[in-house]
Amino acid sequence: MPLFEPNPQALRPGTKRSPAPDRVPELQARGTPRRLREELTELLGPEKVLSKISDLVRYASDASPYRFVPQVVVVAEDIDDI
């Protein structure tokens, strides 16, 4: 099959497909662990703690070919936040 030739059967509802290889592990799919999120939020405030899975995936890669999904992202604005 040519590279750009569509496969209509693969798009039909009910077609069994395995998860994409870059799927976030199930353990991380819920975002930051509750206790870590609560403690950081108490220290820094909710606006500086990113804990939803969409936030974590956004910060999971850079220009390298690797992807590391962090447990939490802290937006440090000054030395006290660090």
N, C-alpha and C positions, 0 to 999 in steps of 0.2 A: 504494500500500500504506500503510495507517495506520502511524503511528510505532511503536506497541507491538505490532503484529501480528508474531508470530514467522515466520521463514522457515526451515522444517525442512530444506530443501535445503542451506542454508549450513552446517548443523551436521553433515552426513554426512561420514564419513571419506573421504578422497581428494578432497574438494572443493578445488580450487585457489583459494588466497587469497593476496593479496600481503601482505607484512609490514605490521604496524601502522605508521602514520606517525611514531610516537614511539619507534621501535626505536632502541637504542643503536647507533651506527656500528660496523661490523665491527672497525675498528682498536681500539676501546675495549672490545670485548666480552670480552677476556681479562683485563681489569682493569689495574692499574698496570704500566707497563713494568718489567721485572725489575731493571734496574740502579738505577733510582730507588727502587724498593721496598727493595732490599738496602742501599743507602746510608743511607736514612732509618731503617731498622730497626737498622742498626749504631749510628747516632747516638742514637736515642731508645728503642729497645726495641720488640719486636713488639706489645706491648699498646697502643702509642700510634700505630701506623701501620695505617690501614684501607685495604686495597688490592683486596679482592674486588669484582667488578662489582656485587654486591648492595649493598655498602657505598657505592660511588660513586654509584649511582643514588639511594640514600636521601638523599644530601646534594646532589643535583643541582638541586633546586628549592626555592624559598621561597614567599612569598606573592605573588610577581610571576607574570606569565603566561609567563615565560621559563624554560628549563631549560638548564643548563650542566653537563655531566658532568665533574667534576674528574679529573685524572690520579691523584691520591692525596688522602687526608684524613688530616691529622695532628691528634691530640687533644692539644693543648698544655695542660699543667696548671700550668706556672709560667713565669717569664721565661726560664729556662735552655732550656726546650723551644723557645721562639720564637727 
